């Protein structure tokens, strides 16, 4: 829950998701998981998925058919 609090208080603190090459989609690492979220506004980040780091992101249905964003 600490990382969720960090996201709530500092949504721009995450790192870009390298596979997506997007400036609006970021990630926070939490143990073996990645909290992947979109920054629509600084006040309203949207969590897209919590993804295990050992799995390929392209296999996640949330990103399977989406081209990289900028």
Number of C-alpha atoms within 10 A of each C-alpha: 7 8 14 14 10 14 21 15 12 14 23 20 12 19 13 18 18 11 10 18 14 14 13 17 25 25 25 21 16 16 8 9 16 17 20 20 22 20 17 12 11 12 12 12 19 16 16 15 17 15 18 16 14 8 10 10 16 13 10 13 10 11 14 10 10 10 9 12 10 9
